[in-house]
Amino acid sequence: MSSSSTPTAAQPNHARRVIVAWIVLSLIATPLVAIFLGPAIPPGNASVQASGQTTDNTVMITILTPIICLLLVFFVYALSQFRKERGADLVDGPPLRNHSTVQFLWVGVSAVIVLFLAGFGTYELLQNGAGGGQGPNPIAVPSGSKLQVQVIAQQWEFTYRYPSYGGLETSQLVIPSDTLIELHVTSLDAVHSFWAYQLGIKADANPGVDNVAFLKTKGPRTFDIHCAELCGLWHGYMFSTGRVVPAGQFAAWVKQQQALFASVAQYMPPYATEYYPDPQRRAG
């Protein structure tokens, strides 16, 4: 038999190998990510909004895990199986075009993932308000009675007014546990951003704007407050600590603050949902 008729070695089914390895890795990695990594993603579970955001992040990273596994398997397999041998000529592999099955799966799976995430995200937004400012006319309004608290940003601190308690204004943010809070975020001068990290709340504070955000607290705890918008020279020092306390302790704290500021309460301007800076404040 001539050398030209010698049969060539059968090529392995690379696609099958990649798919099997991808399925095995995904079946191992996806539950581990969903159970252990997802719940550890910030912001945590200090409020209903924070818990919702952690759940959203868990869902997204769980969906993303098989995609990452596919890319990882593909690149590892390609690097290990299709390496150029030392001294061999560098040539391109055979091109693949018009593979209808791959194209259909790619478009179909991508469309399903995007539509699912869009629907899931919309549902979560309408359920809890998502912890972000929604402007003066929020679309997603949680049902139930609410305690209004106004967040007033200025260079370089936050102050807080409680319209339900005579317009009391204080430099401390204290809110009762297991309560639905309606935050009205605004500014007296520059653009700021109110960020209560552990509570999953972040809302821009703009002068002349009433930016509404909703918060459902859980058990007592402390939380960090930062300005998340570059607002001037001392922006980095615009932070404080807030507290979630039991209802009885909150009522006692309100009485204490009212007594503390009784002498200056008569000089406070009437409560308003928005403020416009005077020229000196506008200039910073």
C-alpha positions in Angstrom: 0.0 0.0 0.0 1.4 3.4 -0.9 2.0 6.1 1.6 -0.7 8.3 0.0 -3.4 5.8 1.1 -2.3 5.5 4.7 -5.4 6.5 6.9 -5.0 9.6 9.1 -5.7 9.5 12.8 -9.3 10.3 13.7 -9.7 13.8 15.2 -11.3 14.0 18.7 -14.7 15.7 19.0 -13.4 19.0 20.5 -16.9 20.5 20.8 -18.2 17.6 22.8 -15.2 17.7 25.1 -15.7 21.5 25.7 -19.4 21.1 26.3 -19.0 18.2 28.8 -16.2 20.0 30.7 -18.4 23.1 30.8 -21.4 21.3 32.1 -19.5 19.6 34.8 -17.7 22.8 35.9 -21.0 24.7 35.9 -22.8 22.1 37.9 -20.1 22.4 40.6 -19.5 26.1 40.5 -23.0 27.6 40.2 -24.4 26.2 43.4 -21.3 27.2 45.3 -21.5 30.7 44.0 -25.3 31.0 44.8 -24.9 29.6 48.3 -21.7 31.1 49.5 -20.6 34.0 47.4 -23.9 35.6 46.5 -25.1 36.3 50.1 -21.7 37.8 50.9 -22.0 40.5 48.2 -22.6 44.0 49.6 -24.6 45.8 50.9 -25.9 43.0 53.2 -29.3 42.6 54.9 -29.5 45.7 57.2 -32.7 46.8 55.5 -35.3 45.4 53.1 -33.7 47.4 50.3 -30.2 46.1 51.1 -31.5 42.5 51.2 -33.2 43.0 47.9 -30.0 44.3 46.3 -28.0 41.4 47.7 -30.6 39.0 46.2 -30.4 40.8 42.9 -26.6 40.5 42.9 -26.9 36.9 43.8 -29.3 36.2 40.9 -27.1 38.0 38.5 -23.8 36.4 39.5 -25.5 33.0 39.5 -26.6 33.5 35.9 -23.2 34.8 35.1 -21.3 31.8 36.5 -22.0 29.3 33.7 -21.0 32.0 31.2 -17.7 32.5 33.0 -17.3 28.7 33.2 -17.8 28.4 29.4 -15.2 31.1 28.7 -12.7 29.5 31.2 -13.1 26.0 29.7 -12.9 27.2 26.2 -9.7 29.2 26.7 -8.0 26.5 28.8 -8.9 23.8 26.3 -7.8 26.0 23.3 -4.5 26.8 25.0 -3.8 23.2 25.8 -5.0 21.5 22.7 -4.2 23.9 19.9 -0.8 25.1 20.8 1.7 25.6 18.0 4.4 23.0 18.2 7.9 24.3 18.6 9.4 24.9 15.1 6.1 24.5 13.3 4.8 27.1 10.9 2.3 29.6 12.2 -0.9 29.2 10.3 -4.5 30.1 10.8 -7.0 27.3 11.7 -9.9 26.5 9.3 -12.6 29.2 9.4 -16.1 28.4 10.7 -18.9 30.3 9.0 -22.7 30.1 9.0 -23.1 27.6 11.8 -26.8 28.0 12.3 -27.1 26.0 15.5 -24.5 28.0 17.3 -26.0 31.3 16.0 -29.5 30.3 17.1 -28.3 29.2 20.6 -26.2 32.3 21.1 -29.0 34.7 20.1 -31.8 32.7 21.8 -30.0 32.2 25.2 -28.8 35.9 25.2 -32.3 37.1 24.6 -33.8 34.9 27.3 -31.2 36.1 29.9 -31.7 39.8 29.0 -35.5 39.6 29.1 -35.5 37.7 32.3 -33.2 40.2 34.0 -35.2 43.1 32.7 -38.4 41.6 34.1 -36.8 40.6 37.4 -35.3 44.0 37.9 -38.6 45.8 37.2 -40.4 43.6 39.6 -37.8 44.2 42.3 -37.9 48.0 41.7 -41.7 48.1 42.0 -41.7 46.0 45.2 -39.2 47.8 47.3 -38.2 51.0 45.5 -34.7 49.6 45.0 -33.1 52.0 47.5 -32.4 54.8 44.9 -33.8 58.3 44.7 -36.7 58.5 42.2 -37.1 62.2 42.0 -40.1 64.2 43.4 -42.7 61.9 41.8 -41.6 58.3 42.5 -43.0 55.5 40.4 -42.3 52.7 42.9 -44.0 53.6 46.2 -44.2 50.9 48.9 -47.5 50.5 50.6 -48.1 51.3 54.2 -47.6 54.2 56.6 -44.3 56.0 56.4 -42.1 58.1 58.6 -40.8 61.1 56.6 -37.2 62.2 57.2 -35.6 65.0 55.2 -31.9 64.7 54.3 -30.4 68.1 53.8 -26.9 68.2 52.3 -24.6 71.1 52.5 -20.9 71.8 52.4 -19.8 69.7 54.2 -22.3 67.9 56.4 -25.8 66.3 56.4 -28.6 67.5 58.6 -32.0 65.9 59.1 -35.5 67.2 59.6 -38.4 65.3 61.0 -41.6 67.0 59.8 -43.8 64.7 61.9 -42.1 66.1 65.0 -42.6 69.9 64.5 -39.8 70.2 61.8 -37.1 69.1 64.3 -33.7 69.4 62.6 -30.6 67.7 64.0 -27.2 66.6 62.9 -27.8 63.0 63.8 -29.8 60.5 61.7 -31.7 58.2 64.0 -34.6 56.1 62.7 -36.8 53.5 64.3 -36.4 49.8 63.6 -39.0 47.8 61.5 -40.3 51.0 60.0 -40.9 52.3 56.5 -39.0 55.5 56.0 -39.7 58.1 53.3 -36.5 60.0 52.7 -36.7 63.4 51.0 -33.1 64.3 49.9 -32.1 67.8 48.9 -29.2 70.3 49.1 -28.6 73.8 50.2 -25.7 74.5 47.9 -23.7 72.2 45.6 -24.6 68.8 44.3 -24.1 66.1 46.9 -25.1 62.4 47.2 -26.5 60.7 50.3 -25.2 57.2 50.6 -26.1 55.0 53.6 -24.0 52.1 52.5 -25.2 49.3 54.8 -28.9 50.2 54.3 -28.7 50.0 50.5 -29.7 53.7 50.1 -28.1 56.1 47.7 -29.8 59.3 46.4 -28.5 62.5 44.8 -28.9 65.7 46.7 -29.5 68.6 44.3 -30.5 72.2 45.3 -34.1 72.9 44.5 -34.9 69.2 44.0 -36.9 66.9 46.3 -35.4 63.4 45.6 -37.5 60.7 47.3 -36.2 57.3 48.3 -37.8 54.6 50.5 -36.2 52.5 53.2 -37.7 49.7 55.3 -35.5 49.2 58.4 -34.9 46.0 60.2 -33.3 45.5 63.6 -31.2 48.0 65.6 -27.7 48.7 64.2 -25.4 51.5 63.2 -24.6 52.4 59.6 -22.2 54.6 57.7 -23.2 57.7 55.9 -21.1 59.2 53.1 -21.4 61.9 50.4 -20.8 60.0 47.2 -20.5 63.1 44.9 -17.4 65.3 44.7 -18.8 68.4 46.3 -15.8 70.6 47.1 -12.6 70.9 49.2 -13.8 68.9 52.3 -15.8 66.3 50.4 -13.7 63.5 51.9 -14.7 64.5 55.4 -18.4 64.6 54.7 -19.3 61.4 56.6 -21.0 60.4 59.8 -22.7 57.4 61.5 -26.4 56.8 61.7 -28.4 54.6 64.0 -31.4 52.3 63.8 -33.0 52.0 67.3 -36.1 50.4 68.8 -39.3 52.4 68.6 -39.3 53.3 72.3 -35.7 54.5 72.2 -36.5 56.5 69.1 -39.4 58.3 70.9 -37.1 59.1 73.8 -34.4 60.4 71.5 -36.9 62.7 69.7 -38.0 64.2 73.0 -34.3 64.8 74.0 -33.6 66.5 70.7 -36.7 68.7 70.9 -35.6 69.8 74.4 -32.0 70.4 73.3 -33.0 72.6 70.3 -36.0 74.3 71.9 -34.2 77.6 72.3 -33.5 77.9 68.6 -36.6 76.1 67.2 -38.3 79.5 66.7 -35.6 80.6 64.3 -35.9 77.6 62.1 -37.5 78.2 58.7 -40.7 76.4 58.0 -40.3 72.8 56.7 -40.1 72.7 52.9 -39.3 69.8 50.6 -36.7 71.8 48.6 -34.4 74.7 49.0 -32.7 77.1 46.7 -29.2 78.3 47.6 -28.5 82.0 48.1 -25.7 83.5 46.0 -23.1 82.9 48.8 -23.9 79.2 49.1 -24.2 78.8 45.3 -20.6 80.1 45.0 -19.4 77.5 47.6 
